[in-house]
Amino acid sequence: MSNAVDAASKTQARRRGPTLSRRDLGLGAAAGGVAIAGRALGETAPPSSPSLSHPGYDARFPAPGEKTAADYPVSPMTERLAAYISGAGHRELPPLVIEQTKWHILDTLAAIVAGSQLPAGRAGRAFLAGVGGKPVATVIGSTLKSDAINAAMVNGTTGHGHEIDDTGGASGPWHPGINVVSAALALGEQFGTNGTGFLRSVALGYDIGGRVGTAAGLLRNFRTPTVSVCGIFGATAAAACVARLSPEQTRFALSYTAQQSSGIDSFRRDPDHIEKGFLNGGIGARGGVTSVLLVKAGFTAVHDIFEGPANFFALFRAAGQTVQPELMIEGLGTRFDVLAAGFKRRPVAGAISAVLDSLEALLERRTIDPRRIAKIVVRYEPNSVTDNGGPPDANMQHAVAMTLVDKRLSFQSIHDRSRFSDPLLVRLRSITTIAPVTIYNQSGKYIDPSTPGRAAALGSKAPVIQLTMADGEIISQGDVPSRGESSNPYTREWIVEKASSLMTPVLGVRQTSLLVESVLNLEQLGNVRSLSALMSSAHGDTESRLSDWPLRTRS
């Protein structure tokens, strides 16, 4: 037995190679050196050494001496990005950017007010009741106040506890308003920011969030790293502007934001649109405020999280995405992404809106008895997040069925959970098939299925929706013009009507009118804290007050 053990020990020793004792390591070259593969310990590795291919190797690291790895050089790109964010509070914006930033602020506040009546809003208030917090920031749609971090998180989650908040559009796959506005408002109340500073910080957040997502190569395929990345960087930029961070502090804040970037796009399985709200709004708003307050408190960080070993973009490269860091600063100061952001014209996920446009056009020219429908085919993308999604307002089949039965769809009706089990609606959902349609044009550019005029962009003549009746008759409808196209753009009047319709049931006519007027005249606001009373509601959890918006859809 002992011979067998000795033989095994010798074999293991050969596999391990030379063994160094603590004494050997302590003496090193001073004691004549310890030979490792014919080289003394501490001897510089030759150029062909495997150590040069180690993932931690980078020639830009300072040599040992006065400097350390913490002195890794900051790239010109990151310097420019941080300087732009830091100086945004003093930078004037073009008139069109000012006007449309106000639209998005108003649209976002309306989304949060309306969402306060839904499960996400109620859950958020219950959370705050348990954790408390210094009452410095408004919890919109209630009489509560909390600390800036938790208020931003609850407002961000509440604002996407449904499908009426804005979207990044061409600037990236994200929901900018609920991240950026929630963060800027919470810190704006803490620091007493004026209306102009608040407005500029929001416009900045839209610029940075979309650019970071684009630079990381984020895809709207819900399989690669989460799109919530855009939200947290947009929120951080807006919060940094409000807090007046220096360029160096801004770089620190961006580093903490990279550390917090997280999320899994599993929300197709979310039953109540609460986790989806947290992922797409709450995480970002909370993280952005947290990063900035950490730095304000004296936290230091890596000087440049976008360059060097283990940088922010490494995760996305590992996922096989096309990473282009230079896109973070492309067009800064000349291209304003708030102008590319989109508005929801219906209370459903954006991809569903174009289908409902076509369905309503069909219903305008034909009287359809939903009980006689044998089959429904929708041209979209099978297995997308809206293909039989968990939340009713993110479920293509349910939205189509509701529209066929009610002839219209409203914020109130889509959130009536009792309708989800209605036998007729269940049957219509069961006979609805989603057929694939190519969503990339010939140049390889992504075409968002919710984009107005998508059929023309795709060069496709396939019908958007097709009904087969019990007698075999086939009725179909192609793509139709809708609000948001160049021939029928969004207007101030449209935004005000949408926001007022959503907020009035919660805030009342007079309070809603004053809030709308204040947002449209933000430059005259000496302190955003004056918005607090206008965003508060005493209704709380006593009853749900849901709007019947939209009364008109395609106009």
C-alpha positions in Angstrom: 0.0 0.0 0.0 2.8 2.4 1.0 4.6 1.9 -2.4 1.4 2.7 -4.2 0.9 5.9 -2.2 4.5 6.9 -2.8 4.1 6.3 -6.6 0.9 8.4 -6.7 2.6 11.2 -4.7 5.5 11.3 -7.1 3.2 11.4 -10.1 1.2 14.4 -8.6 4.5 16.2 -7.9 5.7 15.8 -11.5 2.3 17.3 -12.7 2.6 20.2 -10.3 6.1 21.1 -11.3 8.7 22.8 -9.0 7.4 23.6 -5.5 8.3 26.9 -3.8 8.5 27.2 0.0 7.7 30.5 1.9 11.5 30.7 2.5 12.2 30.4 -1.2 9.8 33.2 -2.0 11.2 35.4 0.8 14.8 34.9 -0.2 14.3 35.2 -4.0 17.2 36.6 -5.9 18.9 37.8 -2.8 19.7 34.1 -2.0 20.9 33.3 -5.4 17.4 33.2 -7.0 15.0 30.3 -7.3 15.0 28.8 -10.8 11.7 28.5 -12.6 12.0 27.0 -16.1 15.6 28.2 -16.2 14.8 31.8 -15.0 15.2 33.4 -11.6 12.1 34.4 -9.8 11.5 38.1 -10.5 13.4 38.1 -13.7 11.6 40.1 -16.5 9.5 37.9 -18.8 10.8 37.7 -22.4 8.5 39.2 -25.1 7.2 35.8 -26.0 6.1 35.0 -22.5 2.5 33.9 -22.0 2.2 36.6 -19.2 1.8 39.2 -22.0 -1.3 37.5 -23.2 -2.9 37.4 -19.7 -6.3 39.2 -19.8 -5.0 41.6 -17.2 -2.1 42.7 -19.2 -2.0 46.2 -20.7 1.1 48.1 -21.8 -0.5 51.3 -20.6 -0.3 50.3 -17.0 2.4 52.4 -15.2 5.6 50.6 -14.3 6.0 50.0 -10.5 7.4 53.1 -8.8 5.6 56.4 -8.1 2.4 55.4 -9.9 0.1 52.4 -9.6 -2.6 50.7 -11.7 -5.0 53.4 -10.4 -3.1 55.9 -12.5 -4.1 54.1 -15.7 -4.6 57.0 -18.3 -8.0 58.4 -19.0 -8.9 58.3 -22.7 -9.7 61.5 -24.6 -13.1 60.0 -25.4 -14.1 59.6 -21.7 -12.6 63.0 -20.9 -14.9 64.6 -23.5 -17.9 62.6 -22.4 -17.5 63.6 -18.7 -16.8 67.2 -19.6 -19.9 67.4 -21.7 -22.1 66.0 -18.9 -20.5 68.2 -16.3 -21.1 71.4 -18.4 -24.6 70.6 -19.6 -26.2 72.7 -16.8 -24.7 75.9 -18.2 -25.2 75.0 -21.9 -28.2 76.6 -23.8 -30.4 74.4 -25.9 -32.0 75.1 -29.2 -35.7 76.2 -29.0 -37.0 73.0 -30.6 -35.1 70.8 -28.1 -36.4 72.9 -25.3 -40.0 72.5 -26.5 -39.8 68.8 -27.1 -38.0 68.1 -23.8 -41.0 69.8 -22.1 -43.3 67.4 -24.0 -41.4 64.4 -22.8 -41.3 65.7 -19.2 -45.1 66.2 -19.3 -45.7 62.8 -20.9 -43.6 61.1 -18.3 -45.2 62.8 -15.3 -48.6 61.8 -16.8 -47.4 58.2 -17.1 -46.3 58.2 -13.4 -49.5 59.8 -12.2 -51.7 57.4 -14.1 -49.5 54.4 -13.1 -49.9 55.3 -9.4 -53.4 53.7 -9.7 -52.1 50.4 -10.9 -50.4 47.4 -9.0 -46.9 48.8 -9.6 -47.8 52.1 -8.0 -49.5 50.5 -5.0 -46.6 48.1 -4.5 -44.1 51.0 -4.6 -46.0 52.9 -1.9 -46.2 49.7 0.3 -42.4 49.3 -0.1 -41.8 52.9 1.0 -44.0 52.4 4.0 -41.6 49.7 5.2 -38.3 51.4 4.5 -39.1 55.0 5.3 -36.4 57.5 4.2 -35.7 61.2 4.7 -38.7 63.0 3.1 -37.0 65.1 0.4 -38.5 63.9 -2.8 -42.1 63.5 -4.0 -43.7 60.1 -4.6 -45.8 61.1 -7.5 -49.6 60.4 -7.3 -49.6 60.2 -3.5 -49.0 62.4 -0.5 -45.8 60.5 0.4 -42.2 61.8 0.3 -39.0 59.7 0.6 -35.3 60.0 0.1 -34.2 60.7 -3.4 -33.0 57.2 -4.2 -36.2 55.4 -3.2 -38.5 58.1 -4.6 -36.7 57.8 -8.0 -37.0 54.1 -7.9 -40.7 54.0 -7.1 -41.5 56.8 -9.6 -39.5 55.1 -12.3 -41.2 51.7 -11.6 -44.6 53.3 -11.4 -44.1 55.2 -14.7 -43.6 51.9 -16.5 -46.2 49.8 -14.6 -48.1 50.0 -17.9 -47.4 50.9 -21.6 -48.0 54.6 -22.0 -44.6 56.1 -21.3 -42.2 57.2 -24.0 -39.7 55.2 -25.9 -36.1 55.8 -27.2 -37.1 55.4 -30.8 -34.1 55.8 -33.1 -31.8 56.7 -30.1 -31.9 53.2 -28.6 -34.0 50.4 -27.2 -35.1 52.0 -23.9 -37.7 54.0 -22.0 -35.9 57.3 -21.4 -38.5 59.4 -19.6 -39.1 57.2 -16.6 -35.4 56.8 -16.0 -34.2 60.3 -16.7 -37.1 62.4 -15.4 -37.5 60.4 -12.2 -33.8 60.7 -11.4 -33.5 64.4 -12.3 -36.7 65.3 -10.4 -35.8 63.4 -7.2 -32.3 65.1 -7.0 -33.8 68.3 -8.2 -36.0 68.4 -5.2 -33.2 67.5 -2.9 -30.9 70.2 -4.2 -33.5 72.9 -5.1 -32.8 72.9 -8.9 -34.6 75.6 -11.0 -36.7 74.8 -14.0 -34.1 75.5 -16.5 -31.5 73.3 -14.8 -34.1 70.5 -14.6 -35.0 70.8 -18.3 -31.3 70.8 -19.4 -30.5 67.7 -17.2 -33.4 65.8 -18.8 -32.4 66.6 -22.3 -28.8 65.5 -21.4 -30.1 62.2 -20.0 -31.8 61.4 -23.3 -28.6 62.1 -25.2 -26.3 60.0 -23.0 -28.5 57.0 -22.3 -29.2 56.2 -26.0 -25.6 56.8 -27.0 -24.2 54.4 -24.4 -26.7 51.7 -25.5 -25.8 52.2 -29.2 -22.0 52.2 -28.4 -22.5 48.9 -26.5 -24.3 47.4 -29.5 -27.4 46.7 -27.6 -30.0 44.7 -29.6 -33.7 44.6 -29.1 -33.7 40.8 -29.2 -34.3 40.3 -25.5 -31.6 37.6 -25.4 -28.4 39.6 -25.1 -27.5 41.9 -22.2 -30.4 44.0 -21.0 -31.6 47.2 -22.5 -31.9 48.7 -19.0 -28.3 49.7 -19.5 -29.5 52.8 -21.4 -31.8 53.9 -18.6 -29.2 53.8 -15.8 -26.6 55.8 -17.8 -29.3 58.3 -18.9 -30.4 58.7 -15.3 -26.8 59.1 -14.1 -26.1 61.9 -16.6 -29.2 63.8 -15.7 -28.5 63.3 -11.9 -24.9 64.4 -12.4 -26.0 67.6 -14.1 -28.5 68.4 -11.4 -25.8 67.8 -8.7 -23.3 69.9 -10.6 -20.5 67.2 -10.6 -17.1 68.1 -11.9 -15.7 66.2 -14.8 -13.7 64.0 -12.5 -16.7 63.4 -10.2 -18.7 62.6 -13.3 -16.2 59.9 -14.4 -16.5 58.4 -10.9 -20.2 58.4 -11.1 -20.1 56.7 -14.5 -17.9 54.0 -13.0 -20.4 53.3 -10.2 -23.1 53.2 -12.8 -21.2 50.6 -14.8 -21.0 48.5 -11.6 -24.7 48.7 -11.1 -25.7 47.9 -14.7 -27.9 44.9 -14.4 -31.2 43.2 -15.4 -32.6 40.3 -17.3 -35.1 40.9 -20.0 -37.5 38.1 -18.7 -40.5 40.4 -18.5 -42.5 38.5 -21.1 -43.3 36.2 -18.1 -44.2 39.1 -15.7 -47.9 38.8 -14.8 -48.6 42.3 -13.5 -46.1 44.6 -15.2 -44.4 45.3 -11.9 -41.0 43.7 -12.5 -41.1 45.1 -16.0 -41.5 48.5 -14.5 -38.6 48.0 -12.1 -36.4 46.7 -14.9 -37.1 49.4 -17.4 -37.5 52.3 -15.1 -36.9 51.6 -11.4 -33.4 50.2 -11.7 -32.1 53.0 -13.9 -33.6 55.9 -11.9 -32.4 54.4 -8.6 -29.0 53.5 -9.9 -28.3 56.9 -11.4 -29.2 58.8 -8.2 -27.2 56.3 -6.1 -24.1 56.8 -8.3 -24.2 60.6 -8.0 -25.0 60.7 -4.3 -22.1 58.2 -3.6 -19.7 60.6 -5.4 -21.2 63.6 -3.6 -20.5 61.9 -0.3 -16.8 61.5 -1.3 -16.7 58.1 -2.9 -13.8 57.8 -5.5 -13.7 55.3 -8.3 -11.9 54.0 -11.4 -11.0 57.1 -13.5 -12.1 55.5 -16.8 -14.5 52.6 -16.8 -14.8 52.6 -20.6 -11.1 51.9 -21.3 -8.5 49.4 -20.1 -8.8 45.8 -18.9 -12.2 44.8 -17.4 -13.9 47.8 -18.9 -17.6 48.3 -19.2 -17.8 47.2 -22.9 -16.0 43.9 -22.2 -19.4 42.2 -21.3 -21.0 43.2 -24.6 -18.0 42.1 -26.6 -18.1 38.8 -24.9 -21.8 38.5 -25.9 -20.8 38.9 -29.5 -22.2 42.4 -29.9 -20.7 45.1 -32.1 -19.1 47.5 -29.7 -18.2 51.0 -30.9 -17.3 53.2 -27.8 -16.7 56.3 -30.0 -20.5 56.5 -30.6 -20.9 57.7 -27.0 -19.7 61.1 -28.0 -20.8 61.2 -31.6 -22.8 64.3 -32.3 -22.8 65.6 -28.8 -24.1 69.2 -28.8 -25.4 69.0 -32.4 -27.6 65.8 -32.4 -30.2 65.8 -29.6 -31.7 62.4 -29.0 -34.8 63.8 -27.3 -36.0 64.8 -30.8 -35.8 61.1 -31.9 -37.7 59.7 -28.9 -41.2 58.5 -29.5 -44.6 58.8 -27.7 -47.1 56.0 -27.1 -50.4 56.8 -28.9 -52.1 53.7 -27.3 -52.0 52.1 -23.9 -50.2 49.0 -25.2 -46.6 47.9 -26.0 -45.3 49.8 -29.0 -45.2 46.8 -31.3 -48.9 46.3 -30.8 -49.9 49.9 -31.8 -49.2 49.4 -35.6 -51.4 46.3 -35.6 -54.2 48.0 -33.8 -54.0 50.9 -36.3 -54.6 48.5 -39.1 -57.4 46.6 -37.2 -59.2 49.9 -36.4 -59.0 50.9 -40.1 -60.5 47.5 -41.0 -63.3 47.9 -38.4 -64.1 51.4 -39.9 -64.9 49.9 -43.3 -66.4 46.5 -42.2 -68.8 45.4 -39.5 -67.2 42.4 -37.8 -69.0 40.0 -35.5 -66.2 38.6 -33.4 -68.2 35.5 -32.6 -68.0 34.5 -36.3 -64.3 34.8 -36.6 -62.6 31.4 -37.2 -59.0 32.5 -37.5 -56.8 35.6 -36.9 -53.3 36.1 -38.4 -51.1 39.0 -37.3 -48.0 39.8 -39.3 -45.3 40.4 -36.7 -42.5 38.4 -34.9 -43.4 35.1 -33.3 -42.0 34.6 -29.8 -41.4 38.3 -29.3 -42.1 39.8 -25.9 -45.7 40.7 -26.9 -46.5 37.2 -28.3 -49.0 36.1 -25.6 -47.0 38.2 -23.0 -47.9 38.1 -19.3 -49.2 41.6 -18.8 -52.5 42.3 -20.7 -51.1 45.5 -22.2 -48.1 43.7 -23.5 -50.1 40.8 -25.0 -50.7 41.1 -28.7 -53.5 38.5 -28.8 -55.4 40.1 -25.9 -55.2 43.6 -27.4 -56.4 42.4 -30.8 -59.3 40.4 -29.1 -60.3 43.4 -27.0 -60.3 45.7 -30.0 -62.5 43.3 -32.0 -65.0 43.0 -29.2 -65.1 46.6 -27.9 -64.2 48.3 -31.2 -61.6 50.4 -29.3 -59.0 50.0 -26.5 -58.5 52.4 -23.6 -56.2 52.7 -20.6 -59.0 51.7 -18.4 -60.2 48.7 -20.4 -56.8 47.1 -21.0 -56.2 47.1 -17.2 -59.5 45.4 -16.3 -58.0 42.1 -15.3 -61.5 40.5 -15.2 -61.6 40.7 -19.0 -58.5 38.5 -19.2 -60.7 35.5 -18.4 -63.7 36.5 -20.5 -64.7 33.4 -22.5 -65.1 35.2 -25.9 -61.7 37.0 -25.4 -60.0 33.7 -24.4 -61.4 32.0 -27.6 -60.2 34.9 -29.8 -56.7 34.8 -28.3 -56.6 31.0 -28.9 -57.3 31.4 -32.6 -54.8 34.2 -33.1 -51.5 33.3 -34.9 -48.5 35.6 -35.2 -46.8 35.1 -38.6 -43.2 36.2 -39.2 -42.4 39.4 -41.1 -38.8 40.5 -41.9 -37.9 43.3 -39.6 -34.6 44.3 -41.2 -34.4 46.4 -44.4 -32.0 45.7 -47.2 -29.2 47.7 -45.6 -29.4 45.6 -42.4 -30.9 48.5 -40.4 -33.4 47.5 -37.7 -37.0 48.6 -38.4 -38.9 48.9 -35.1 -42.2 47.2 -35.7 -44.0 50.0 -33.9 -42.6 52.6 -36.3 -45.3 54.4 -38.3 -45.1 53.5 -42.0 -43.0 50.4 -41.2 -44.5 48.5 -44.2 -43.2 51.1 -46.6 -39.8 51.0 -44.9 -39.7 47.2 -45.3 -40.9 47.2 -48.8 -43.5 44.7 -47.8 -47.1 44.5 -49.1 -48.2 41.7 -46.7 -51.3 42.5 -44.7 -50.8 43.5 -41.1 -53.9 41.6 -40.0 -56.1 39.0 -41.6 -59.4 37.6 -40.4 -60.9 34.3 -41.6 -64.6 34.2 -41.0 -66.7 31.2 -40.2 -68.1 31.1 -43.8 -64.5 31.1 -45.2 -64.4 34.8 -46.2 -61.0 36.4 -45.7 -60.8 40.0 -44.6 -57.4 41.7 -44.4 -55.8 45.1 -43.8 -52.4 46.4 -44.6 -50.3 49.1 -43.0 -52.1 52.5 -42.5 -50.8 56.0 -41.8 -50.9 57.1 -38.1 -49.9 59.8 -35.7 -46.1 60.3 -35.6 -45.4 60.2 -39.3 -44.0 63.2 -41.0 -47.4 63.9 -42.6 -49.1 63.7 -39.2 -46.5 64.7 -36.5 -47.0 65.0 -32.8 -48.0 68.4 -31.6 -48.1 70.3 -28.3 -51.9 70.1 -28.4 -51.8 66.3 -28.8 -49.3 65.9 -25.9 -51.4 68.2 -23.6 -54.6 66.3 -24.4 -52.9 62.9 -23.7 -51.3 64.1 -20.4 -54.5 65.8 -19.2 -56.7 62.8 -20.0 -54.4 60.5 -18.0 -53.9 62.8 -15.0 -57.3 64.4 -14.5 -59.0 61.3 -12.9 -56.2 61.2 -10.3 -55.4 64.9 -9.7 -58.6 66.7 -10.7 -59.1 69.3 -13.5 -57.6 72.3 -11.7 -54.5 70.6 -10.4 -53.9 68.9 -13.7 -54.2 72.3 -15.5 -51.7 73.9 -13.2 -49.2 71.1 -13.6 -49.4 71.2 -17.4 -48.9 75.0 -17.3 -45.9 74.7 -15.0 -44.2 72.2 -17.2 -44.8 74.2 -20.4 -43.2 77.2 -18.6 -40.3 75.5 -16.8 -37.9 78.3 -17.5 -40.0 80.5 -15.1 -39.8 77.9 -12.3 -37.4 79.0 -9.5 -37.4 75.6 -7.8 -38.7 72.3 -8.9 -40.0 71.7 -5.4 -42.9 73.9 -6.3 -44.1 71.0 -8.5 -44.5 68.8 -5.5 -48.0 69.8 -4.5 -49.2 69.7 -8.1 -48.0 66.0 -8.4 -49.6 64.8 -5.2 -52.9 63.1 -4.8 -54.7 62.2 -1.6 -56.7 59.4 -3.3 -53.9 56.9 -2.6 -55.1 53.3 -2.4 -58.8 54.1 -1.7 -59.9 53.5 -5.3 -58.4 53.1 -8.8 -59.0 56.2 -11.0 -58.2 55.1 -14.5 -58.5 57.2 -17.6 -60.5 56.3 -20.7 -57.7 57.6 -22.9 -57.4 57.6 -25.8 -60.8 58.7 -27.1 -59.2 59.1 -30.5 -56.4 57.0 -31.7 -55.2 57.3 -35.3 -55.9 61.0 -35.5 
